[in-house]
Every structure is written in structure tokens, then in C-alpha cells.
Amino acid sequence: MKIVALETSAQPGQLALVEDTTVVGYERLAASRRTTETYAVVLDRLLKQVGWRPRDVDLFAVSKGPGSFTGLRIGVTAAKVFAYATGCQLMGLSTLELLANQAFVTNGPSASVWAVVDAQRRQCFVAEFKIDSESGRVRSESDVFIVDQPSWFQQLPRRTSVTGCGLVKVSVETLTHLDVSPPETWEPSAIELAGLAARHFEAGIRCDAWGLLPEYGRRSAAEEKHRARRTES
């Protein structure tokens, strides 16, 4: 199976090309340039380097959020356009599930892990995950919700496992009561996204390309200000 994986929920974005279980192409998008300016150029270059035509791609995997509002819009739109143009399958995956899966792959199975993504305004998106004993896949144990940091972390029970890019804005040295994943596992990885998407696809999970939308987790600041002004008037 030939897979293209585009990760734009965190900056800078990443692109990976994976054939079966082998990574044949990978590149981080330039942090100094907008994702819209780079992803198509990088994807075209990687496809040519490995000798794939766009229609050779079997599956396009993309992070659907939560994460960067702009990054998610770009990533999901790019994935849908590519799938429509080539006829390949599309798989949109939760950024939080991806982060939890990376923690389990690196650290091994644990009772559970909380995945954390920055929500700005000194807040985080969080959700709890476990490994399903029968399928071996990551299973969601909670809805995604927004918490205040650092107070939420201090309230977690001792030895609770946490991971994710939201930890970048947390003083992790104050979280001595928690099992914090190594920093190298905090960033959502396009390579791991490809692997997770392949496992979902092989398990029979399918994604509606027309119905796929970014999962922002909250309204943008501009939308909330607009709603507040309408309420006041």
C-alpha cells in the first residue's frame, strides 16, 4: 500500500511517503514559510523522487485536529482535493489519538495516557486513551475537552501518563508526580500518522471524504468576539 501522510496540526508541518511499512520519503515543511506555499511543492518533489504518480497513491492520511486552525484547514482541504482528483482512499485521524499512539509505541502499554494539544489562552485540548486488549489499537476513553493549564495537570493522580505538543507550554519540571513522555514523542509525526492510518484501513475503517472536516475543538477568537458582540447588542 502506498500512503501519503500530511501532518499540519502543529507547526512546522510534515509530509511522509510510506510503502507498506517502509518510509520512502519524508520532509518537514519550512517553518519560515506558510504551509500553503510549501506543501504542494514538497509533495510533488517527494512523489517524483520515489517515482510515484499521484494516481499510484492508495491512501492519503491527514491529521484532522485539534491543533492549528489554519494548519488544519489547509491539511484537510489538501487531502480532500488530492483524494477527489486521484480516486485514492482518505483517512482523517485525531491528532490526540496520534499522539497517544506515539506514546504507546515508544513507552510500551500503560494503564492509560492523556494526550495534550495546545489550545492557546493558557489552555489545552486533552483526551484519555488506552490500548484495546483485543485489537491492540488505541481506544478513546474520554471526549476531547478544554482544560486550564497548569492547574489541570496538578490535579491529576500520581503516575498518570501524559504526552503531546501541548506540554511545550507547560513547566514540565513541576509535574514530578506524573509520568511525562520523552519530549521527542510530543510532536505529531507524519510517519506515525501513515502507520496509524494503515492499521485503521486494514481493520476495515473507512472515512467519508466528502464529510471529513477539521476538528477545531473550539471557535476561533474572532468568532467568539463576534458572538459576544451580537449577544451584547
C-alpha positions as a Markdown table, in Angstrom:
| # | Residue | x | y | z |
|---|---|---|---|---|
| 1 | Met | 0.0 | 0.0 | 0.0 |
| 2 | Lys | 1.3 | 3.4 | -1.0 |
| 3 | Ile | 0.5 | 6.1 | 1.6 |
| 4 | Val | 0.9 | 9.9 | 1.7 |
| 5 | Ala | 0.6 | 11.4 | 5.2 |
| 6 | Leu | 0.3 | 15.1 | 5.7 |
| 7 | Glu | 0.6 | 16.4 | 9.3 |
| 8 | Thr | -0.3 | 20.1 | 9.6 |
| 9 | Ser | -2.0 | 20.3 | 13.1 |
| 10 | Ala | 1.3 | 21.5 | 14.5 |
| 11 | Gln | 3.9 | 23.8 | 13.0 |
| 12 | Pro | 6.0 | 23.2 | 11.0 |
| 13 | Gly | 4.1 | 20.6 | 9.1 |
| 14 | Gln | 5.4 | 17.3 | 7.8 |
| 15 | Leu | 4.9 | 15.1 | 4.8 |
| 16 | Ala | 5.8 | 11.4 | 4.6 |
| 17 | Leu | 5.5 | 8.8 | 1.9 |
| 18 | Val | 5.3 | 5.2 | 3.1 |
| 19 | Glu | 5.0 | 2.0 | 1.1 |
| 20 | Asp | 3.7 | -0.8 | 3.2 |
| 21 | Thr | 5.9 | -0.4 | 6.3 |
| 22 | Thr | 8.8 | 1.3 | 4.7 |
| 23 | Val | 9.3 | 5.1 | 4.8 |
| 24 | Val | 10.4 | 6.1 | 1.3 |
| 25 | Gly | 10.1 | 9.8 | 1.5 |
| 26 | Tyr | 9.9 | 12.4 | 4.3 |
| 27 | Glu | 10.3 | 16.2 | 4.7 |
| 28 | Arg | 9.5 | 18.8 | 7.2 |
| 29 | Leu | 7.8 | 21.9 | 5.7 |
| 30 | Ala | 9.8 | 25.1 | 6.1 |
| 31 | Ala | 8.9 | 26.9 | 9.3 |
| 32 | Ser | 9.8 | 30.2 | 7.8 |
| 33 | Arg | 7.1 | 29.9 | 5.0 |
| 34 | Arg | 3.4 | 29.4 | 5.0 |
| 35 | Thr | 2.1 | 25.9 | 4.7 |
| 36 | Thr | 0.1 | 26.9 | 1.7 |
| 37 | Glu | 3.3 | 28.0 | -0.1 |
| 38 | Thr | 5.2 | 24.7 | 0.5 |
| 39 | Tyr | 3.1 | 21.6 | 0.9 |
| 40 | Ala | 2.2 | 21.1 | -2.8 |
| 41 | Val | 5.8 | 21.8 | -3.9 |
| 42 | Val | 7.2 | 19.4 | -1.4 |
| 43 | Leu | 4.6 | 16.7 | -2.2 |
| 44 | Asp | 5.3 | 17.0 | -5.9 |
| 45 | Arg | 9.1 | 16.7 | -5.2 |
| 46 | Leu | 8.7 | 13.7 | -3.0 |
| 47 | Leu | 6.4 | 11.9 | -5.4 |
| 48 | Lys | 8.9 | 12.4 | -8.2 |
| 49 | Gln | 11.8 | 11.3 | -6.1 |
| 50 | Val | 10.2 | 7.9 | -5.3 |
| 51 | Gly | 8.8 | 7.5 | -8.8 |
| 52 | Trp | 5.1 | 7.6 | -7.8 |
| 53 | Arg | 2.4 | 9.2 | -10.0 |
| 54 | Pro | -0.4 | 10.8 | -8.0 |
| 55 | Arg | -2.8 | 8.0 | -9.1 |
| 56 | Asp | -0.4 | 5.4 | -7.6 |
| 57 | Val | -1.3 | 6.6 | -4.1 |
| 58 | Asp | -3.7 | 4.2 | -2.4 |
| 59 | Leu | -4.3 | 6.2 | 0.8 |
| 60 | Phe | -3.9 | 9.8 | 1.9 |
| 61 | Ala | -3.7 | 10.3 | 5.7 |
| 62 | Val | -4.2 | 13.6 | 7.3 |
| 63 | Ser | -4.5 | 15.0 | 10.9 |
| 64 | Lys | -8.0 | 16.5 | 11.4 |
| 65 | Gly | -7.3 | 18.1 | 14.8 |
| 66 | Pro | -7.4 | 19.6 | 17.2 |
| 67 | Gly | -4.5 | 21.9 | 16.5 |
| 68 | Ser | -3.6 | 24.9 | 14.5 |
| 69 | Phe | -6.8 | 26.3 | 12.9 |
| 70 | Thr | -5.0 | 27.4 | 9.7 |
| 71 | Gly | -2.9 | 24.2 | 9.5 |
| 72 | Leu | -6.0 | 22.0 | 9.9 |
| 73 | Arg | -7.9 | 23.9 | 7.2 |
| 74 | Ile | -5.0 | 23.6 | 4.8 |
| 75 | Gly | -4.3 | 19.9 | 5.6 |
| 76 | Val | -7.9 | 18.6 | 5.3 |
| 77 | Thr | -8.6 | 20.6 | 2.2 |
| 78 | Ala | -5.4 | 19.4 | 0.5 |
| 79 | Ala | -6.2 | 15.8 | 1.4 |
| 80 | Lys | -9.8 | 16.0 | 0.1 |
| 81 | Val | -8.7 | 17.6 | -3.2 |
| 82 | Phe | -6.0 | 15.0 | -3.7 |
| 83 | Ala | -8.4 | 12.2 | -3.0 |
| 84 | Tyr | -11.0 | 13.6 | -5.3 |
| 85 | Ala | -8.5 | 14.2 | -8.1 |
| 86 | Thr | -6.8 | 10.7 | -7.9 |
| 87 | Gly | -9.5 | 8.5 | -6.5 |
| 88 | Cys | -7.4 | 7.3 | -3.6 |
| 89 | Gln | -8.8 | 6.5 | -0.2 |
| 90 | Leu | -8.8 | 9.2 | 2.5 |
| 91 | Met | -8.2 | 8.8 | 6.3 |
| 92 | Gly | -8.6 | 11.7 | 8.7 |
| 93 | Leu | -7.3 | 11.0 | 12.2 |
| 94 | Ser | -7.5 | 12.7 | 15.5 |
| 95 | Thr | -4.2 | 14.5 | 16.5 |
| 96 | Leu | -4.8 | 13.4 | 20.1 |
| 97 | Glu | -5.1 | 9.7 | 19.1 |
| 98 | Leu | -2.0 | 10.1 | 17.0 |
| 99 | Leu | -0.1 | 11.5 | 20.0 |
| 100 | Ala | -1.4 | 8.8 | 22.3 |
| 101 | Asn | -0.4 | 6.1 | 19.8 |
| 102 | Gln | 3.1 | 7.5 | 19.6 |
| 103 | Ala | 3.4 | 7.4 | 23.4 |
| 104 | Phe | 2.3 | 3.8 | 23.5 |
| 105 | Val | 4.7 | 2.8 | 20.7 |
| 106 | Thr | 7.7 | 4.5 | 22.4 |
| 107 | Asn | 6.9 | 3.8 | 26.1 |
| 108 | Gly | 5.0 | 0.5 | 25.8 |
| 109 | Pro | 1.5 | -0.2 | 27.0 |
| 110 | Ser | 0.4 | 1.5 | 30.2 |
| 111 | Ala | -3.0 | 1.8 | 32.0 |
| 112 | Ser | -3.8 | 4.9 | 30.0 |
| 113 | Val | -2.3 | 8.1 | 28.6 |
| 114 | Trp | -3.6 | 11.6 | 28.4 |
| 115 | Ala | -2.8 | 13.3 | 25.1 |
| 116 | Val | -2.4 | 17.1 | 25.2 |
| 117 | Val | -2.6 | 19.8 | 22.5 |
| 118 | Asp | -2.1 | 23.5 | 23.0 |
| 119 | Ala | -5.4 | 25.4 | 22.8 |
| 120 | Gln | -3.9 | 28.8 | 23.3 |
| 121 | Arg | -5.1 | 31.2 | 26.1 |
| 122 | Arg | -3.2 | 29.1 | 28.7 |
| 123 | Gln | -5.5 | 26.1 | 27.9 |
| 124 | Cys | -5.1 | 22.7 | 26.4 |
| 125 | Phe | -7.2 | 20.2 | 24.5 |
| 126 | Val | -7.0 | 16.8 | 26.3 |
| 127 | Ala | -8.4 | 13.3 | 25.9 |
| 128 | Glu | -7.6 | 10.0 | 27.6 |
| 129 | Phe | -6.6 | 6.8 | 25.6 |
| 130 | Lys | -6.0 | 3.2 | 26.4 |
| 131 | Ile | -4.8 | 0.2 | 24.3 |
| 132 | Asp | -7.7 | -2.2 | 23.4 |
| 133 | Ser | -6.7 | -5.6 | 24.8 |
| 134 | Glu | -8.4 | -7.4 | 21.9 |
| 135 | Ser | -7.5 | -5.4 | 18.8 |
| 136 | Gly | -4.3 | -3.8 | 20.2 |
| 137 | Arg | -5.4 | -0.5 | 18.8 |
| 138 | Val | -5.6 | 2.8 | 20.7 |
| 139 | Arg | -9.0 | 3.4 | 22.1 |
| 140 | Ser | -10.5 | 6.7 | 23.3 |
| 141 | Glu | -11.6 | 6.7 | 26.9 |
| 142 | Ser | -13.0 | 10.2 | 27.0 |
| 143 | Asp | -14.3 | 13.0 | 24.9 |
| 144 | Val | -12.0 | 15.8 | 23.9 |
| 145 | Phe | -12.3 | 18.8 | 26.3 |
| 146 | Ile | -10.5 | 22.0 | 27.1 |
| 147 | Val | -8.7 | 22.5 | 30.4 |
| 148 | Asp | -6.8 | 25.3 | 32.1 |
| 149 | Gln | -3.1 | 24.8 | 32.5 |
| 150 | Pro | -1.2 | 24.4 | 34.7 |
| 151 | Ser | -4.0 | 23.8 | 37.3 |
| 152 | Trp | -5.4 | 20.7 | 35.5 |
| 153 | Phe | -2.1 | 18.9 | 35.4 |
| 154 | Gln | -1.6 | 19.5 | 39.2 |
| 155 | Gln | -4.9 | 17.8 | 39.8 |
| 156 | Leu | -4.1 | 14.6 | 38.0 |
| 157 | Pro | -3.4 | 11.5 | 40.2 |
| 158 | Arg | 0.2 | 10.4 | 40.7 |
| 159 | Arg | 1.8 | 8.4 | 38.0 |
| 160 | Thr | -0.7 | 9.5 | 35.4 |
| 161 | Ser | 0.9 | 9.3 | 31.9 |
| 162 | Val | 0.8 | 12.5 | 29.8 |
| 163 | Thr | 2.1 | 13.3 | 26.3 |
| 164 | Gly | 1.7 | 15.7 | 23.5 |
| 165 | Cys | 2.8 | 19.0 | 21.9 |
| 166 | Gly | 0.7 | 21.0 | 24.5 |
| 167 | Leu | 3.4 | 20.2 | 27.0 |
| 168 | Val | 5.7 | 22.6 | 25.3 |
| 169 | Lys | 3.9 | 25.5 | 27.1 |
| 170 | Val | 3.8 | 23.7 | 30.5 |
| 171 | Ser | 6.6 | 23.8 | 33.1 |
| 172 | Val | 7.1 | 20.1 | 33.0 |
| 173 | Glu | 9.7 | 20.3 | 35.8 |
| 174 | Thr | 6.7 | 21.0 | 38.1 |
| 175 | Leu | 5.0 | 17.7 | 37.0 |
| 176 | Thr | 7.1 | 15.4 | 39.1 |
| 177 | His | 4.1 | 13.4 | 40.2 |
| 178 | Leu | 3.3 | 12.5 | 36.6 |
| 179 | Asp | 4.8 | 10.1 | 34.0 |
| 180 | Val | 5.7 | 12.6 | 31.3 |
| 181 | Ser | 6.6 | 11.0 | 27.9 |
| 182 | Pro | 10.0 | 11.9 | 26.4 |
| 183 | Pro | 10.0 | 15.3 | 24.6 |
| 184 | Glu | 10.9 | 13.6 | 21.3 |
| 185 | Thr | 7.4 | 11.9 | 21.3 |
| 186 | Trp | 5.4 | 15.2 | 21.9 |
| 187 | Glu | 5.3 | 16.3 | 18.2 |
| 188 | Pro | 2.7 | 14.7 | 16.0 |
| 189 | Ser | 4.7 | 12.7 | 13.3 |
| 190 | Ala | 3.6 | 12.3 | 9.7 |
| 191 | Ile | 5.4 | 8.9 | 9.7 |
| 192 | Glu | 3.4 | 7.6 | 12.6 |
| 193 | Leu | 0.3 | 9.1 | 11.1 |
| 194 | Ala | 0.9 | 6.9 | 8.0 |
| 195 | Gly | 1.3 | 3.8 | 10.1 |
| 196 | Leu | -1.8 | 4.5 | 12.2 |
| 197 | Ala | -3.9 | 5.2 | 9.1 |
| 198 | Ala | -2.7 | 1.9 | 7.6 |
| 199 | Arg | -3.8 | 0.0 | 10.7 |
| 200 | His | -7.2 | 1.7 | 10.7 |
| 201 | Phe | -7.6 | 0.9 | 7.0 |
| 202 | Glu | -6.6 | -2.7 | 7.4 |
| 203 | Ala | -9.1 | -3.0 | 10.2 |
| 204 | Gly | -11.9 | -2.0 | 7.8 |
| 205 | Ile | -12.3 | 1.6 | 9.0 |
| 206 | Arg | -13.2 | 4.0 | 6.2 |
| 207 | Cys | -13.5 | 7.8 | 6.0 |
| 208 | Asp | -16.2 | 9.7 | 4.1 |
| 209 | Ala | -14.1 | 12.1 | 2.0 |
| 210 | Trp | -17.0 | 14.5 | 1.5 |
| 211 | Gly | -17.9 | 14.6 | 5.2 |
| 212 | Leu | -14.3 | 15.0 | 6.5 |
| 213 | Leu | -14.0 | 18.3 | 8.4 |
| 214 | Pro | -11.3 | 19.8 | 10.6 |
| 215 | Glu | -12.0 | 19.2 | 14.3 |
| 216 | Tyr | -11.0 | 22.6 | 15.8 |
| 217 | Gly | -12.3 | 21.8 | 19.3 |
| 218 | Arg | -13.5 | 25.4 | 19.8 |
| 219 | Arg | -14.4 | 28.6 | 17.9 |
| 220 | Ser | -11.7 | 30.9 | 16.9 |
| 221 | Ala | -11.0 | 34.0 | 18.9 |
| 222 | Ala | -12.6 | 36.1 | 16.1 |
| 223 | Glu | -15.7 | 34.0 | 16.1 |
| 224 | Glu | -16.1 | 34.2 | 19.9 |
| 225 | Lys | -15.6 | 38.0 | 19.8 |
| 226 | His | -18.3 | 38.3 | 17.1 |
| 227 | Arg | -20.7 | 36.2 | 19.1 |
| 228 | Ala | -20.0 | 38.2 | 22.2 |
| 229 | Arg | -20.8 | 41.5 | 20.3 |
| 230 | Arg | -24.0 | 40.0 | 18.9 |
| 231 | Thr | -25.1 | 38.9 | 22.4 |
| 232 | Glu | -24.4 | 42.4 | 23.9 |
| 233 | Ser | -26.4 | 44.1 | 21.2 |
